[in-house]
Amino acid sequence: MQITIRVTGLLTEYFPAGKGILPVFLTAPSTVQEILRQIKVNSELVMTVVVNGQRRDLSYTPQDGEEIVLISPLAGG
């Protein structure tokens, strides 16, 4: 099963070469929280999870082919 993770803001620092897109291959259904652990992203940096245009929480289990967008809190001053 494959999903795609797209990130914004501070989260891009956790992805290869600063790109905001990462394909993830899963051997079993996993929640967004479990996927974040697998790819070594701190879930506290995620403010909003959007899957196929709908807001979801960290307990959501994505289906094959879905795109997950992770939005980090806005920073600055």
Stockholm file with secondary structure:
# STOCKHOLM 1.0

chainA/1-77         MQITIRVTGLLTEYFPAGKGILPVFLTAPSTVQEILRQIKVNSELVMTVVVNGQRRDLSYTPQDGEEIVLISPLAGG
#=GR chainA/1-77 SS CEEEEEECGGGGGGSGGGCSEEEEECSSCCCHHHHHHHTTCCGGGCCEEEETTEEECTTCCCCTTCEEEEECCCCCC
#=GC SS_cons        CEEEEEECGGGGGGSGGGCSEEEEECSSCCCHHHHHHHTTCCGGGCCEEEETTEEECTTCCCCTTCEEEEECCCCCC
//
